[in-house]
Amino acid sequence: MLVLLPGSRVTPRSIELITELTIFDAYMARTRLCTRLPIVLGPCRRADLNQGTGDRLEREGIRFVGVSKEFLDQPIQPMSVTSCQVASEFIVVADADGDERVLPVTQPILLLEGRYDIEIPRRMSPRRTASDRLMAAVLNPVPSCISGNGIAPGSPDLPARR
């Protein structure tokens, strides 16, 4: 998938190129070029990005990245993106307590900063609902009932009742 990054040049030629590569008209292409967050423009073969299409986008000053479609699947719960940037040397990550770590980056990486809230109610497929229950169980573990011998009820280690 072709993803447009913030900071692209807005020129008549860049607008024309976006309209050629996508289903967007000139107004929509200009709006996409002025974006402040990454936008998926549509499918694009890797070979095209590595050859002609990628070169043309680069010549026109259009910032882009090719992303495998699998990476664009929606996460278990939606995340509100508050900022984005492309990191090329290192990234700084922080946990909920504010403890920061600096990690080296071997190749440029798109960083999205956002708020991930597991309590957002929404309609989902049964598969997503199961994923949400699993994530909730991981984040809020409930101790299991274990008998004095260390074996949980219903365990295959227990002899079957007759």
Secondary structure, 3 states (H helix, E strand, C coil): CEEECCCCCCCHHHHHHHHHHCCCCHHHHHHHHCCCCCEEEECCCHHHHHCHHHHHHHHCCCCEEECCHHHHCCCCCCEEEEEEEEECCEEEEECCCCCEEEEECCCCEEEEEEEECCCCCCCCCHHHHHHHHHHHHHHCCCCCCCCCCCCCCCCCCCCCCC
